[in-house]
Amino acid sequence: MGDLMAGIQVGIEGEGAPAAAEALLEIPGISGSYEVPTQREGTLAAIATIIGIVGGAVALAEQIRKWYQEWHKSHPGKQFDVVILDPDTGNRILLEEATIEEITEILKSISK
């Protein structure tokens, strides 16, 4: 597709998804962008693409986990799902169930 840099795609669904994507990309050491796909009625979604990381993958994985937990806490009772797409395997991982190790492995795929 002529994509120079394969990034890590993070699909965010739920209340305030674009703001959540913005907050994710504001984590120091993470660079990327996000887009809001054309919505069906009532669908709230954003897709963040992490194209680069600076610093340790483990520390950033912990930050991403923390970002997820804090967002979840601050929007009680609201649907909030985050799926990370592993660029190497094409596997989709639900952030809710992901371990720090799994997130770290995915981040390492773009820190090469």
Phi, psi and omega in degrees: 000007179072020179278113184293315182244121174282125178252177175264121179270133179239110179270127183240127177234138176134183181303126175071028182306315179299320178294324178294319179297319179298316180296322178299315183283351177273353177299126181302132179101349180251129174236146182169198181211172176219158176225156177249106182296158177304128189268143163280162180306126174082357178268130177244117183209157173211151176238115177263142175240116178271116183256346180201150174229147177237127181106188184287135179296325182294314180299319180289324177300319179294322178296319180295318178299316180296318178303315181298312183295320180293321180293320179299315181295322185278356176232063185297142176077359180259147176291131177212103181242137178232126179242130177256132178260120179284116184293336181282316186255342184080004179290143174258127181241126175286124183299327181303325184258355185284142174272162176303321180299316181296317180296319179301315180301317180294316180298324181297335182294339178249001181263006180295000000 
